[in-house]
């Protein structure tokens, strides 16, 4: 608490700092668990988190955007890595998008491995939210998965469908600013992965290119990872 006095928001007193970055992750988790959205915490606010010994900035990318998988309502905040994780990952060992997001290696192996390196209080507090993604292999069927860590879809980043299938969510407020789509890996702008299977090829997933534009590449290519989550 840094010795600061409690703040008042909408007539309720609770011990959270008006400046998002001044809060501990424990305070942020508690606010989410109580479904509180302090009026001074805004999309684009950032706070550092140590994951596997490396410090990363975490952005607020959405407020009341994602649905909890247990049906209890909206997650107050959605968070995402500002830059990419220090290891690039592939979507699948083979060049295929069959099985889509649901059964890909990124979702079933790589992201759970990263989750295990996050702070214990964070691991224990991340909640599953429903994510919508096409089934892959040219399918237009939309599948709902319950995810703790997840990649964003094309429409959640760009607000339009270019290389993916309709129905994979809605644009996050954070990405209404085009410059925010550029992410770096070890300080250099890089291609980063989306969870969207390509609508046109059975061996590709969609990406954000290093210039911040829409792209796609083979599922077995290593690309940057900038995952999202909710408490």
Secondary structure per residue as TSV (DSSP state, phi and psi in degrees):
chain	resnum	aa	ss	phi	psi
A	1	X	-	360.0	-13.6
A	2	X	T	58.5	24.0
A	3	X	T	74.6	3.7
A	4	X	-	-76.7	150.6
A	5	X	-	-78.7	156.5
A	6	X	-	-61.6	153.8
A	7	X	E	-100.3	156.8
A	8	X	E	-111.2	125.7
A	9	X	E	-129.0	129.5
A	10	X	T	47.1	42.2
A	11	X	T	79.1	4.0
A	12	X	E	-116.1	131.8
A	13	X	E	-93.2	128.7
A	14	X	E	-156.2	155.1
A	15	X	S	-85.7	63.6
A	16	X	-	-122.2	145.2
A	17	X	-	-81.9	143.7
A	18	X	S	-63.6	-38.2
A	19	X	S	-82.9	116.7
A	20	X	G	-51.0	-45.9
A	21	X	G	-66.8	-17.9
A	22	X	G	-79.6	-9.7
A	23	X	S	-85.1	150.6
A	24	X	-	-78.0	163.6
A	25	X	H	-64.3	-30.4
A	26	X	H	-62.3	-41.2
A	27	X	H	-65.8	-41.0
A	28	X	H	-65.0	-42.9
A	29	X	H	-60.3	-44.5
A	30	X	H	-62.1	-41.6
A	31	X	H	-59.5	-43.5
A	32	X	H	-65.6	-42.6
A	33	X	H	-63.3	-31.3
A	34	X	T	-89.7	3.6
A	35	X	T	58.4	39.7
A	36	X	-	-101.9	131.8
A	37	X	-	-117.5	94.2
A	38	X	-	-58.5	134.4
A	39	X	T	-65.2	-17.0
A	40	X	T	-92.9	-5.0
A	41	X	-	-91.0	121.0
A	42	X	-	-121.8	156.3
A	43	X	T	-57.0	131.6
A	44	X	T	100.1	-15.0
A	45	X	-	-63.4	149.6
A	46	X	E	-131.6	153.9
A	47	X	E	-150.6	144.7
A	48	X	E	-77.7	147.5
A	49	X	E	-140.0	136.7
A	50	X	E	-91.6	122.7
A	51	X	E	-126.1	115.4
A	52	X	T	58.5	33.4
A	53	X	T	88.3	-2.1
A	54	X	E	-114.6	137.2
A	55	X	E	-87.7	133.4
A	56	X	E	-129.9	145.8
A	57	X	E	-83.2	136.3
A	58	X	E	-114.7	127.6
A	59	X	E	-98.6	148.3
A	60	X	E	-80.6	120.3
A	61	X	E	-110.4	-14.4
A	62	X	E	-157.2	149.6
A	63	X	E	-123.6	124.9
A	64	X	S	52.0	46.2
A	65	X	-	-102.0	-47.3
A	66	X	S	-98.1	145.8
A	67	X	B	-92.6	129.2
A	68	X	B	-60.5	140.3
A	69	X	T	-68.1	-21.3
A	70	X	T	-83.4	2.3
A	71	X	S	81.6	11.0
A	72	X	S	-86.9	2.7
A	73	X	-	123.5	-159.4
A	74	X	B	-88.8	141.2
A	75	X	-	-72.8	129.2
A	76	X	S	-57.3	-38.7
A	77	X	E	-135.3	146.5
A	78	X	E	-115.5	132.7
A	79	X	E	-115.0	151.4
A	80	X	E	-147.1	151.6
A	81	X	E	-61.6	135.2
A	82	X	S	-72.3	-40.8
A	83	X	S	-119.6	-175.9
A	84	X	-	-88.1	152.6
A	85	X	-	-56.9	155.3
A	86	X	S	-75.1	-4.7
A	87	X	S	-124.2	129.5
A	88	X	-	-76.2	150.2
A	89	X	B	-133.9	159.9
A	90	X	-	-106.1	158.1
A	91	X	S	-75.2	-40.3
A	92	X	-	-145.0	156.7
A	93	X	S	-65.6	-36.3
A	94	X	S	-102.6	160.8
A	95	X	S	-81.2	78.5
A	96	X	-	-152.3	147.0
A	97	X	-	-112.2	14.9
A	98	X	T	-61.3	135.0
A	99	X	T	90.6	-11.2
A	100	X	T	56.8	-148.0
A	101	X	T	-68.8	-35.2
A	102	X	T	-53.5	-46.7
A	103	X	T	-115.2	11.6
A	104	X	-	-71.4	157.3
A	105	X	H	-63.2	-32.4
A	106	X	I	-58.8	-45.8
A	107	X	I	-76.2	-39.4
A	108	X	I	-89.6	-20.9
A	109	X	I	-124.2	-57.7
A	110	X	I	-67.4	-49.8
A	111	X	H	-67.2	-40.5
A	112	X	H	-59.3	-34.0
A	113	X	H	-65.4	-39.4
A	114	X	H	-69.1	-41.5
A	115	X	H	-54.8	-38.9
A	116	X	T	-66.8	-14.1
A	117	X	T	-98.8	-4.7
A	118	X	S	-77.3	159.6
A	119	X	-	-52.2	142.3
A	120	X	H	-55.0	-43.7
A	121	X	H	-64.8	-29.5
A	122	X	H	-74.2	-48.0
A	123	X	H	-53.3	-44.4
A	124	X	T	-74.5	-13.7
A	125	X	T	-111.3	-15.4
A	126	X	-	-63.6	133.3
A	127	X	B	-110.0	147.2
A	128	X	-	-71.3	137.4
A	129	X	E	-125.1	157.5
A	130	X	E	-81.0	128.2
A	131	X	E	-121.4	140.6
A	132	X	E	-107.5	128.3
A	133	X	E	-150.3	146.0
A	134	X	E	-66.9	157.4
A	135	X	-	-76.5	-8.3
A	136	X	S	83.4	176.7
A	137	X	T	55.6	46.8
A	138	X	T	71.6	2.1
A	139	X	-	-73.2	144.3
A	140	X	-	-100.8	2.9
A	141	X	-	-68.3	132.1
A	142	X	E	-98.0	127.2
A	143	X	E	-109.3	138.2
A	144	X	E	-99.9	127.0
A	145	X	E	-119.7	152.8
A	146	X	E	-100.4	115.3
A	147	X	E	-125.9	140.9
A	148	X	S	-88.5	-61.8
A	149	X	S	-101.8	139.5
A	150	X	B	-149.7	155.4
A	151	X	-	-90.2	157.5
A	152	X	-	-83.1	158.0
A	153	X	-	-91.0	169.1
A	154	X	H	-58.9	-47.4
A	155	X	H	-68.9	-28.4
A	156	X	H	-69.0	-21.7
A	157	X	H	-98.7	-42.4
A	158	X	H	-104.7	-19.1
A	159	X	S	79.0	0.9
A	160	X	S	-137.3	163.9
A	161	X	-	-106.4	119.9
A	162	X	S	-118.6	-54.2
A	163	X	S	-115.8	0.2
A	164	X	S	-115.0	-162.7
A	165	X	-	-110.3	148.2
A	166	X	T	-62.6	146.4
A	167	X	T	103.6	12.7
A	168	X	S	-98.3	34.5
A	169	X	-	109.7	-162.8
A	170	X	-	-135.7	159.8
A	171	X	-	-61.6	131.3
A	172	X	-	-76.2	144.1
A	173	X	G	-57.3	-36.2
A	174	X	G	-57.1	-36.1
A	175	X	G	-90.0	11.4
A	176	X	G	-73.0	-13.6
A	177	X	S	-100.9	110.2
A	178	X	G	-58.3	-34.2
A	179	X	G	-62.8	-25.6
A	180	X	G	-72.5	-7.2
A	181	X	G	-79.4	-13.4
A	182	X	-	-85.5	123.2
A	183	X	E	-123.2	155.7
A	184	X	E	-114.3	157.7
A	185	X	E	-126.5	115.6
A	186	X	T	52.6	39.6
A	187	X	T	88.9	-3.8
A	188	X	E	-117.5	134.2
A	189	X	E	-55.7	136.1
A	190	X	E	-140.9	165.4
A	191	X	-	-76.5	133.1
A	192	X	E	-129.6	148.7
A	193	X	E	-78.8	146.6
A	194	X	E	-110.8	164.1
A	195	X	E	-84.5	-8.4
A	196	X	E	-72.0	121.3
A	197	X	E	-66.4	147.9
A	198	X	-	-62.9	138.6
A	199	X	S	-80.1	-17.6
A	200	X	S	-104.0	-16.9
A	201	X	-	-136.3	145.4
A	202	X	S	-91.8	8.0
A	203	X	S	-126.8	9.6
A	204	X	E	-124.0	153.6
A	205	X	E	-118.8	157.2
A	206	X	E	-76.5	153.2
A	207	X	E	-133.8	168.9
A	208	X	E	-106.0	124.6
A	209	X	-	-73.5	167.0
A	210	X	T	-63.0	-20.9
A	211	X	T	-88.7	-1.5
A	212	X	S	90.9	11.2
A	213	X	-	-100.8	166.5
A	214	X	E	-73.6	139.1
A	215	X	E	-153.1	-176.8
A	216	X	E	-155.3	156.6
A	217	X	E	-156.2	167.2
A	218	X	E	-55.2	142.8
A	219	X	T	-61.8	-24.2
A	220	X	T	-98.4	15.8
A	221	X	S	-90.2	137.1
A	222	X	-	-72.6	128.6
A	223	X	B	-137.7	167.7
A	224	X	B	-66.1	150.8
A	225	X	-	-122.6	120.3
A	226	X	-	-130.9	86.8
A	227	X	-	-83.0	164.3
A	228	X	E	-124.8	165.8
A	229	X	E	-166.1	167.1
A	230	X	B	-135.4	152.1
A	231	X	-	-101.8	360.0
